[in-house]
């Protein structure tokens, strides 16, 4: 008997999250599409379910532990476990020059991009541990790679800012530490690449499908798959 894989994708009403939910659902998984906006989340789930795929909207604001705990309660009641958690929800943060950026300007971006995944993992950890092959995918960015951002080849291509790159670098470190601490769960980070989304004003040169290739691949690894790694659609990438 085949058991349906249960997955949850945060920030999934649009962009990379929505495309990830779509691809996983059409492969036969039951996907919980998590979003903080009920109207947008419900609409996205309804559209993705139109052809018979299993996509269920679930309210989740990653800036609230109460919201994350409530979402876990919904999944617990509906499925009893969670096989795959994809921490995708993120905001761009301030675009100001570092010299013009104050600590207070960064609180919101850190609250979503760094503390958000911690809240969600805390809430869903018991459900992940109830799965036979639990996986966590952190949707990071090449902008969080110190090796990439200090590579002279990329100099002047992206304007320096403090918020988004710092939060993604922090998310990468969270990935390594969760992977070391949670030996029963495969935890990996993904760089989607420069993909056309609202986050960059659709200036990215990759399609949503290309941007979700690595997310989908890491979501589907077996118990002998990698953990504590950083990957894009072509393979491992430098921290």
Backbone as JSON, one array per atom type, in Angstrom:
{
  "sequence": "XXXXXXXXXXXXXXXXXXXXXXXXXXXXXXXXXXXXXXXXXXXXXXXXXXXXXXXXXXXXXXXXXXXXXXXXXXXXXXXXXXXXXXXXXXXXXXXXXXXXXXXXXXXXXXXXXXXXXXXXXXXXXXXXXXXXXXXXXXXXXXXXXXXXXXXXXXXXXXXXXXXXXXXXXXXXXXXXXXXXXXXXXXXXXXXXXXXXXXXXXXXXXXXXXXXXXXXXXXXXXXXXXXXXXXXXXXXXXXX",
  "N": [[0.84, -1.19, 0.0], [0.57, 2.19, -0.87], [1.66, 5.07, 0.79], [0.53, 8.33, 1.11], [2.59, 11.14, 0.69], [3.04, 13.72, 3.02], [3.23, 17.17, 2.95], [4.28, 20.48, 3.84], [4.28, 23.83, 2.84], [5.56, 26.94, 3.44], [4.56, 30.4, 3.03], [3.22, 30.17, 0.55], [1.37, 31.14, -1.3], [2.07, 32.38, -3.63], [4.6, 32.8, -6.2], [7.76, 31.14, -5.71], [6.97, 29.45, -3.63], [4.3, 28.75, -4.25], [4.63, 27.49, -6.74], [6.23, 25.37, -5.96], [4.43, 24.01, -4.25], [2.53, 23.32, -6.18], [3.98, 21.58, -7.91], [4.69, 19.48, -6.19], [2.18, 18.59, -5.44], [1.04, 17.68, -7.87], [2.55, 15.48, -8.23], [1.41, 13.68, -6.62], [1.44, 14.08, -3.89], [0.07, 15.13, -0.7], [-0.41, 18.37, -0.11], [0.0, 20.94, 2.19], [-0.77, 24.14, 1.85], [0.59, 26.89, 3.02], [-0.08, 30.15, 4.18], [-0.19, 33.58, 5.18], [-2.17, 35.33, 4.44], [-5.51, 34.9, 4.21], [-7.39, 35.06, 2.09], [-5.8, 35.12, -0.27], [-4.3, 32.78, 0.1], [-6.28, 30.76, 0.25], [-7.43, 31.03, -2.27], [-5.26, 30.33, -3.95], [-4.85, 27.65, -3.18], [-7.29, 26.54, -3.95], [-7.18, 26.88, -6.74], [-4.98, 25.26, -7.38], [-5.98, 22.83, -6.68], [-7.87, 22.29, -8.51], [-7.63, 20.41, -10.55], [-7.84, 18.0, -9.3], [-5.7, 17.54, -7.59], [-4.25, 17.21, -4.3], [-4.41, 19.76, -2.33], [-4.33, 21.77, 0.41], [-5.38, 24.67, 2.01], [-3.78, 26.39, 4.68], [-3.81, 28.52, 7.42], [-1.06, 30.52, 8.27], [1.14, 32.52, 9.87], [4.37, 33.28, 9.92], [5.63, 34.96, 11.65], [4.52, 34.68, 14.1], [4.41, 32.7, 16.93], [2.18, 31.53, 18.06], [0.5, 31.31, 15.83], [1.97, 29.49, 14.27], [1.91, 27.26, 15.96], [-0.83, 26.75, 15.99], [-1.23, 26.07, 13.32], [0.23, 23.71, 13.21], [-1.38, 22.16, 14.83], [-3.62, 21.86, 13.18], [-2.59, 20.32, 11.06], [-1.83, 18.07, 12.49], [-4.33, 17.09, 13.32], [-5.44, 16.49, 10.84], [-3.64, 14.81, 9.47], [-1.75, 13.6, 11.15], [0.98, 13.48, 11.02], [4.02, 14.9, 9.58], [5.74, 14.78, 6.66], [7.44, 16.33, 5.07], [8.79, 19.52, 5.48], [8.83, 22.69, 4.18], [10.48, 25.53, 4.42], [9.78, 28.37, 3.19], [8.75, 30.97, 3.25], [9.48, 34.42, 3.07], [10.81, 37.78, 3.24], [11.9, 40.74, 1.48], [13.23, 42.85, 2.76], [14.91, 45.96, 3.8], [16.14, 48.15, 1.21], [18.15, 49.89, 1.43], [21.37, 51.6, 1.45], [24.11, 50.14, 3.21], [25.36, 51.98, 4.99], [23.33, 53.68, 5.56], [21.52, 52.22, 6.94], [19.78, 51.23, 9.8], [19.71, 49.42, 12.94], [17.06, 48.98, 13.76], [15.76, 48.96, 11.33], [16.07, 46.44, 10.38], [14.68, 44.61, 11.82], [12.17, 43.51, 11.06], [12.72, 41.96, 8.74], [14.49, 40.04, 9.74], [12.78, 38.88, 11.58], [10.94, 37.52, 10.01], [12.52, 36.0, 8.1], [14.49, 34.63, 9.54], [13.8, 34.13, 12.33], [11.28, 33.2, 11.8], [11.43, 30.57, 10.41], [12.52, 29.18, 12.61], [10.42, 29.29, 14.48], [8.49, 27.82, 13.08], [9.69, 25.3, 12.72], [9.96, 24.57, 15.42], [7.26, 24.29, 16.11], [6.39, 22.21, 14.42], [8.07, 20.06, 14.82], [7.42, 17.72, 16.48], [5.55, 16.47, 14.76], [7.08, 16.0, 12.49], [8.85, 14.16, 13.52], [7.17, 12.07, 13.79], [7.04, 10.98, 11.34], [8.24, 8.61, 8.87], [10.41, 9.19, 7.24], [11.53, 12.0, 7.65], [11.93, 15.32, 6.32], [13.46, 18.53, 6.03], [13.42, 21.49, 4.23], [15.18, 24.35, 3.69], [14.59, 27.36, 2.2], [16.9, 29.2, 0.88], [19.36, 31.47, -0.33], [21.63, 32.49, -2.91], [22.65, 34.89, -2.22], [23.08, 34.71, 0.42], [25.39, 33.36, 0.67], [28.62, 33.53, 1.71], [30.91, 32.95, 0.3], [30.06, 33.37, -2.31], [29.19, 36.08, -2.34], [31.56, 37.4, -1.88], [33.05, 36.85, -4.04], [34.99, 38.06, -6.65], [33.98, 38.01, -9.24], [31.3, 38.56, -9.08], [31.11, 41.1, -8.21], [29.64, 44.29, -7.96], [27.38, 43.51, -9.33], [25.18, 43.05, -7.76], [23.67, 45.27, -5.58], [25.09, 46.23, -2.46], [23.46, 45.35, 0.54], [22.17, 45.15, 3.89], [20.11, 43.59, 5.09], [18.57, 41.31, 3.67], [20.7, 39.57, 2.59], [22.11, 39.02, 5.01], [20.16, 37.73, 6.56], [19.73, 35.4, 5.07], [22.25, 34.24, 5.18], [22.28, 33.7, 7.89], [20.18, 31.87, 7.96], [21.36, 29.78, 6.58], [23.27, 28.97, 8.45], [21.55, 28.13, 10.49], [20.53, 25.91, 9.2], [22.76, 24.13, 9.11], [23.15, 23.71, 11.85], [20.7, 22.64, 12.77], [20.76, 20.31, 11.26], [22.96, 18.99, 12.38], [22.02, 18.63, 14.96], [19.57, 17.31, 14.77], [19.49, 14.34, 14.15], [17.73, 12.49, 13.13], [16.36, 13.65, 11.1], [16.46, 14.87, 7.79], [18.03, 17.74, 6.85], [18.32, 20.47, 4.79], [19.63, 23.25, 2.87], [18.59, 25.43, 0.21], [19.48, 27.09, -2.76], [17.59, 28.89, -4.83], [18.36, 30.27, -7.08], [18.58, 33.05, -9.43], [15.58, 33.94, -9.8], [12.56, 34.87, -11.43], [10.47, 36.63, -9.5], [8.09, 38.21, -7.22], [9.71, 39.21, -5.27], [12.03, 40.21, -6.4], [11.06, 42.0, -8.21], [10.39, 40.65, -10.49], [12.67, 40.46, -12.04], [14.42, 38.42, -12.32], [16.2, 35.89, -14.22], [15.56, 33.24, -14.38], [12.98, 30.74, -14.74], [10.0, 29.98, -12.81], [9.77, 27.25, -12.56], [12.42, 26.37, -12.97], [13.55, 27.63, -10.77], [12.46, 26.2, -8.69], [13.45, 23.68, -8.91], [15.6, 22.57, -7.33], [14.47, 22.71, -4.8], [12.29, 20.93, -4.97], [13.69, 18.59, -5.54], [15.28, 18.19, -3.19], [13.26, 17.96, -1.37], [12.32, 15.48, -1.93], [14.17, 13.53, -1.2], [15.55, 10.39, -0.02], [15.95, 8.41, 3.06], [18.67, 8.0, 3.05], [19.7, 10.2, 1.92], [21.33, 13.46, 1.45], [22.3, 15.6, 4.21], [22.46, 18.68, 5.97], [23.5, 20.22, 3.91], [24.05, 22.56, 1.14], [22.45, 23.51, -1.71], [21.96, 24.06, -5.26], [20.1, 23.99, -8.35], [21.93, 22.64, -9.86], [23.53, 21.2, -8.19], [25.72, 20.82, -5.27], [26.54, 23.9, -3.58], [28.76, 26.6, -2.59], [29.12, 27.62, 0.84]],
  "CA": [[0.0, 0.0, 0.0], [1.33, 3.44, -0.97], [1.25, 6.1, 1.73], [0.68, 9.67, 0.54], [3.54, 12.02, 1.37], [2.43, 14.95, 3.55], [4.19, 18.27, 2.92], [3.79, 21.83, 4.13], [5.11, 24.87, 2.25], [5.21, 28.26, 3.97], [4.6, 31.49, 2.05], [3.0, 29.42, -0.7], [0.27, 31.64, -2.13], [2.6, 32.91, -4.88], [6.03, 32.65, -6.45], [8.42, 29.85, -5.53], [6.18, 28.6, -2.75], [3.13, 28.23, -4.98], [5.1, 26.54, -7.75], [6.65, 24.17, -5.23], [3.21, 23.3, -3.86], [1.92, 22.74, -7.39], [4.76, 20.45, -8.41], [4.59, 18.36, -5.25], [0.81, 18.08, -5.48], [0.79, 16.91, -9.1], [3.27, 14.21, -8.12], [0.61, 12.8, -5.78], [1.55, 14.41, -2.47], [-0.92, 16.01, -0.09], [0.34, 19.57, 0.25], [-0.62, 22.02, 2.96], [-0.31, 25.43, 1.33], [0.52, 27.81, 4.16], [0.05, 31.57, 3.87], [-0.8, 34.39, 6.24], [-3.35, 36.0, 3.9], [-6.49, 33.84, 3.99], [-7.99, 35.16, 0.76], [-4.82, 34.71, -1.27], [-3.95, 31.38, 0.31], [-7.43, 29.92, -0.12], [-7.56, 31.09, -3.72], [-4.18, 29.55, -4.55], [-5.11, 26.23, -2.92], [-8.43, 26.14, -4.79], [-6.72, 26.8, -8.13], [-4.1, 24.11, -7.53], [-6.77, 21.63, -6.45], [-8.92, 22.21, -9.54], [-7.49, 19.21, -11.39], [-7.87, 16.82, -8.46], [-4.55, 17.47, -6.7], [-4.56, 17.42, -2.89], [-3.79, 20.98, -1.8], [-5.18, 22.31, 1.47], [-4.89, 25.92, 2.6], [-3.65, 26.43, 6.13], [-3.32, 29.85, 7.81], [0.21, 30.49, 9.01], [1.97, 33.72, 9.88], [5.6, 32.79, 10.54], [6.1, 35.89, 12.68], [3.76, 34.4, 15.32], [4.5, 31.32, 17.41], [0.8, 31.04, 18.23], [0.01, 30.93, 14.51], [2.67, 28.27, 13.88], [1.39, 26.17, 16.8], [-2.19, 26.46, 15.53], [-1.09, 25.36, 12.04], [0.65, 22.34, 13.53], [-2.57, 21.48, 15.33], [-4.47, 21.52, 12.04], [-1.95, 19.2, 10.36], [-1.91, 16.91, 13.39], [-5.69, 16.55, 13.26], [-5.76, 16.02, 9.49], [-2.72, 13.81, 8.93], [-1.05, 12.9, 12.2], [2.43, 13.55, 10.83], [4.46, 15.75, 8.48], [6.92, 14.18, 6.04], [8.34, 17.35, 4.51], [8.54, 20.92, 5.81], [9.59, 23.59, 3.32], [10.48, 26.89, 4.96], [9.95, 29.23, 2.02], [8.29, 32.34, 3.49], [10.57, 35.38, 3.25], [10.6, 39.14, 2.76], [13.14, 41.28, 0.91], [13.92, 43.74, 3.68], [15.23, 47.29, 3.28], [17.06, 48.2, 0.07], [19.03, 51.04, 1.68], [22.81, 51.41, 1.56], [24.47, 49.75, 4.59], [25.67, 53.14, 5.83], [22.07, 54.35, 5.89], [20.64, 51.23, 7.56], [19.85, 51.15, 11.26], [19.31, 48.11, 13.47], [15.6, 48.88, 13.77], [15.29, 48.71, 9.97], [16.28, 45.04, 10.05], [13.93, 43.71, 12.71], [11.09, 42.8, 10.36], [13.26, 40.95, 7.84], [14.99, 38.95, 10.58], [11.65, 38.22, 12.22], [10.35, 36.59, 9.03], [13.46, 35.13, 7.39], [15.32, 33.84, 10.46], [13.01, 33.64, 13.46], [10.12, 32.49, 11.25], [11.71, 29.14, 10.3], [12.69, 28.58, 13.94], [9.08, 29.1, 15.04], [7.78, 26.77, 12.36], [10.31, 24.02, 13.08], [9.58, 24.29, 16.81], [5.86, 23.86, 16.14], [6.15, 20.99, 13.64], [9.04, 19.01, 15.1], [6.79, 16.44, 16.87], [4.91, 15.86, 13.6], [8.15, 15.5, 11.65], [9.39, 12.96, 14.15], [6.18, 11.0, 13.63], [7.17, 10.49, 9.96], [9.28, 7.6, 8.68], [11.56, 9.8, 6.57], [11.25, 13.44, 7.68], [12.86, 16.22, 5.65], [13.24, 19.97, 6.11], [14.12, 22.24, 3.19], [15.26, 25.79, 3.94], [14.77, 28.09, 0.95], [17.88, 30.25, 1.15], [19.69, 32.3, -1.49], [23.05, 32.69, -3.14], [23.04, 36.13, -1.55], [23.47, 34.35, 1.78], [26.66, 32.65, 0.59], [29.77, 34.43, 1.85], [31.82, 32.65, -0.81], [29.53, 33.99, -3.53], [29.14, 37.54, -2.26], [32.93, 37.93, -1.88], [33.68, 36.45, -5.3], [35.15, 39.25, -7.5], [33.19, 37.92, -10.47], [29.94, 39.06, -8.86], [31.19, 42.47, -7.7], [28.86, 45.34, -8.62], [26.17, 42.99, -9.97], [24.11, 43.22, -6.78], [23.99, 46.37, -4.67], [25.21, 45.75, -1.08], [22.47, 45.69, 1.56], [22.42, 44.38, 5.11], [19.04, 42.74, 5.58], [18.29, 40.02, 3.03], [21.86, 38.68, 2.61], [22.44, 38.59, 6.37], [19.18, 36.75, 7.03], [19.93, 34.14, 4.39], [23.45, 33.65, 5.77], [21.85, 33.15, 9.17], [19.38, 30.68, 7.67], [22.3, 28.72, 6.25], [23.84, 28.46, 9.7], [20.49, 27.36, 11.14], [20.47, 24.63, 8.5], [23.84, 23.25, 9.56], [22.98, 23.38, 13.26], [19.58, 21.7, 12.88], [21.21, 19.04, 10.69], [23.83, 18.36, 13.37], [21.28, 18.31, 16.18], [18.41, 16.45, 14.48], [20.03, 13.25, 13.35], [16.66, 11.7, 12.54], [15.7, 14.46, 10.08], [17.36, 15.41, 6.77], [17.85, 19.2, 6.82], [19.18, 21.06, 3.78], [19.3, 24.58, 2.35], [18.52, 25.49, -1.25], [19.56, 28.37, -3.47], [16.76, 28.76, -6.04], [18.92, 31.01, -8.2], [17.94, 34.34, -9.71], [14.3, 33.56, -10.39], [11.6, 35.97, -11.56], [9.42, 36.62, -8.48], [7.77, 39.54, -6.7], [10.79, 39.63, -4.38], [13.01, 40.99, -7.18], [10.36, 42.73, -9.26], [10.37, 39.77, -11.67], [13.85, 40.73, -12.86], [15.22, 37.21, -12.43], [16.22, 35.29, -15.56], [15.08, 31.86, -14.33], [11.55, 30.51, -14.6], [9.63, 29.42, -11.52], [10.09, 25.82, -12.56], [13.86, 26.24, -12.75], [13.82, 28.07, -9.41], [11.99, 25.22, -7.7], [14.04, 22.36, -9.17], [16.37, 22.07, -6.18], [13.55, 22.54, -3.67], [11.56, 19.69, -5.19], [14.63, 17.47, -5.43], [15.65, 17.97, -1.79], [12.05, 17.53, -0.65], [12.03, 14.1, -2.24], [15.28, 12.61, -0.9], [15.3, 9.26, 0.86], [16.64, 8.46, 4.34], [20.11, 7.98, 2.84], [20.03, 11.43, 1.21], [22.21, 14.4, 2.15], [21.78, 16.48, 5.26], [23.42, 19.72, 6.31], [24.12, 20.73, 2.7], [23.53, 23.74, 0.47], [22.36, 23.04, -3.09], [21.1, 24.68, -6.25], [19.57, 23.0, -9.29], [23.05, 21.94, -10.49], [24.27, 20.44, -7.21], [26.2, 21.55, -4.08], [27.07, 25.24, -3.77], [29.56, 26.98, -1.42], [28.51, 28.41, 1.89]],
  "C": [[0.88, 1.25, 0.0], [0.77, 4.47, 0.01], [1.52, 7.47, 1.11], [1.66, 10.49, 1.36], [2.82, 13.31, 1.77], [3.49, 16.04, 3.6], [3.5, 19.58, 3.3], [4.79, 22.83, 3.57], [4.66, 26.21, 2.8], [5.34, 29.32, 2.88], [4.27, 31.0, 0.66], [1.86, 29.95, -1.55], [0.75, 32.21, -3.47], [4.06, 32.51, -5.04], [6.56, 31.23, -6.28], [7.6, 28.91, -4.67], [5.01, 27.97, -3.46], [3.55, 27.2, -6.01], [5.59, 25.25, -7.1], [5.44, 23.34, -4.82], [2.56, 22.63, -5.06], [2.66, 21.49, -7.84], [4.67, 19.24, -7.48], [3.2, 17.74, -5.31], [0.54, 17.24, -6.72], [1.56, 15.59, -9.1], [2.55, 13.23, -7.19], [0.7, 13.06, -4.3], [0.33, 15.19, -2.0], [-0.16, 17.21, 0.47], [-0.53, 20.53, 1.05], [0.02, 23.32, 2.51], [-0.5, 26.46, 2.43], [0.76, 29.24, 3.72], [-0.65, 32.37, 4.95], [-2.07, 35.09, 5.76], [-4.38, 34.93, 3.51], [-7.08, 33.87, 2.58], [-7.04, 34.66, -0.32], [-4.46, 33.23, -1.14], [-5.06, 30.43, -0.11], [-7.6, 29.87, -1.63], [-6.5, 30.24, -4.41], [-4.43, 28.06, -4.37], [-6.25, 25.73, -3.78], [-8.0, 25.97, -6.24], [-5.86, 25.55, -8.35], [-4.84, 22.79, -7.35], [-7.78, 21.37, -7.56], [-8.85, 20.94, -10.37], [-7.39, 17.93, -10.55], [-6.68, 16.65, -7.54], [-4.99, 17.76, -5.26], [-3.77, 18.62, -2.36], [-4.77, 21.6, -0.82], [-4.59, 23.6, 2.0], [-4.83, 25.8, 4.11], [-3.12, 27.81, 6.52], [-2.05, 29.74, 8.64], [0.97, 31.79, 8.79], [3.24, 33.35, 10.63], [6.17, 33.75, 11.57], [5.39, 35.67, 14.02], [3.9, 32.94, 15.72], [3.12, 30.72, 17.61], [0.23, 30.56, 16.91], [0.67, 29.62, 14.05], [2.15, 27.07, 14.66], [-0.01, 25.76, 16.35], [-2.14, 25.69, 14.21], [-0.67, 23.92, 12.28], [-0.52, 21.52, 14.05], [-3.5, 21.03, 14.22], [-3.9, 20.31, 11.29], [-2.02, 17.93, 11.2], [-3.29, 16.26, 13.3], [-6.0, 15.92, 11.91], [-4.92, 14.83, 9.05], [-1.94, 13.03, 9.98], [0.46, 12.92, 12.1], [2.73, 14.57, 9.74], [5.75, 15.15, 7.94], [7.94, 15.22, 5.59], [7.87, 18.74, 4.91], [9.43, 21.78, 4.93], [9.43, 25.01, 3.83], [10.83, 27.86, 3.83], [9.62, 30.69, 2.3], [9.47, 33.28, 3.76], [10.13, 36.74, 2.73], [11.94, 39.7, 2.33], [13.92, 42.14, 1.89], [14.28, 45.06, 3.04], [16.28, 47.24, 2.18], [18.07, 49.33, 0.24], [20.51, 50.64, 1.7], [23.14, 51.02, 2.99], [24.75, 50.92, 5.52], [24.42, 53.87, 6.28], [21.08, 53.44, 6.59], [20.87, 51.18, 9.06], [19.34, 49.79, 11.73], [17.79, 47.93, 13.42], [15.03, 48.56, 12.39], [15.31, 47.22, 9.62], [15.41, 44.07, 10.85], [12.9, 42.89, 11.96], [11.63, 41.7, 9.46], [13.85, 39.78, 8.61], [13.84, 38.18, 11.22], [11.01, 37.19, 11.3], [11.36, 35.56, 8.54], [14.29, 34.23, 8.29], [14.49, 33.26, 11.6], [11.78, 32.86, 12.99], [10.37, 30.99, 11.11], [11.92, 28.46, 11.65], [11.33, 28.32, 14.58], [8.38, 27.91, 14.39], [8.37, 25.4, 12.69], [9.94, 23.62, 14.5], [8.17, 23.71, 16.87], [5.67, 22.48, 15.51], [7.11, 19.85, 13.96], [8.41, 17.7, 15.57], [6.14, 15.72, 15.7], [5.95, 15.32, 12.62], [8.71, 14.2, 12.22], [8.42, 11.78, 14.11], [6.24, 10.4, 12.24], [8.32, 9.49, 9.86], [10.55, 8.18, 8.08], [11.38, 11.31, 6.51], [12.35, 14.26, 7.02], [12.46, 17.67, 5.9], [14.07, 20.62, 5.01], [14.03, 23.72, 3.55], [15.5, 26.5, 2.61], [15.63, 29.31, 1.24], [18.12, 31.06, -0.11], [21.2, 32.33, -1.66], [23.56, 33.96, -2.49], [23.4, 35.89, -0.09], [24.77, 33.58, 1.83], [27.81, 33.64, 0.67], [30.76, 34.2, 0.71], [31.36, 33.34, -2.09], [29.61, 35.51, -3.47], [30.53, 38.18, -2.22], [33.71, 37.54, -3.13], [33.78, 37.68, -6.22], [34.32, 39.22, -8.78], [31.8, 38.51, -10.32], [29.93, 40.51, -8.36], [30.41, 43.43, -8.6], [27.61, 44.83, -9.34], [24.95, 43.14, -9.07], [24.52, 44.29, -5.78], [24.06, 45.86, -3.23], [24.06, 46.26, -0.2], [22.71, 44.78, 2.75], [21.36, 43.31, 5.39], [18.92, 41.37, 4.95], [19.51, 39.1, 3.02], [22.19, 38.16, 4.01], [21.45, 37.56, 6.89], [19.37, 35.41, 6.35], [21.22, 33.46, 4.84], [23.12, 33.02, 7.12], [21.04, 31.88, 8.98], [20.28, 29.5, 7.3], [22.92, 28.12, 7.51], [22.79, 27.67, 10.49], [20.4, 25.97, 10.52], [21.53, 23.67, 9.02], [23.63, 22.81, 11.01], [21.81, 22.43, 13.49], [20.0, 20.34, 12.35], [22.09, 18.28, 11.68], [23.03, 17.86, 14.58], [20.15, 17.3, 15.97], [18.85, 15.31, 13.57], [18.98, 12.41, 12.66], [15.93, 12.43, 11.42], [16.74, 14.97, 9.09], [17.05, 16.89, 6.61], [18.84, 19.8, 5.82], [18.69, 22.45, 3.37], [19.38, 24.56, 0.84], [18.69, 26.93, -1.71], [18.75, 28.24, -4.75], [17.4, 29.37, -7.27], [18.12, 32.27, -8.47], [16.66, 34.1, -10.53], [13.33, 34.75, -10.41], [10.47, 35.8, -10.55], [9.12, 38.06, -8.05], [8.92, 40.1, -5.87], [11.82, 40.48, -5.11], [12.36, 41.76, -8.32], [10.33, 41.98, -10.58], [11.53, 40.07, -12.62], [14.71, 39.5, -13.05], [15.12, 36.58, -13.81], [15.77, 33.83, -15.56], [13.56, 31.81, -14.22], [11.27, 29.96, -13.2], [9.95, 27.93, -11.45], [11.58, 25.6, -12.3], [14.2, 26.61, -11.3], [13.4, 27.08, -8.35], [12.6, 23.84, -7.9], [14.75, 21.79, -7.94], [15.47, 21.85, -4.97], [12.83, 21.2, -3.78], [12.48, 18.48, -5.03], [14.97, 17.16, -3.97], [14.45, 17.54, -0.96], [11.82, 16.05, -0.84], [13.13, 13.11, -1.91], [14.85, 11.5, 0.05], [16.09, 9.39, 2.15], [18.16, 8.4, 4.23], [20.58, 9.22, 2.08], [20.89, 12.35, 2.05], [21.51, 15.12, 3.28], [22.87, 17.48, 5.62], [24.13, 20.31, 5.11], [23.42, 21.94, 2.13], [23.59, 23.45, -1.03], [21.59, 24.03, -3.97], [20.7, 23.61, -7.26], [20.68, 22.19, -9.98], [23.87, 21.11, -9.5], [24.73, 21.29, -6.03], [26.76, 22.92, -4.46], [27.81, 25.65, -2.5], [28.78, 27.81, -0.41], [29.04, 29.85, 1.86]]
}
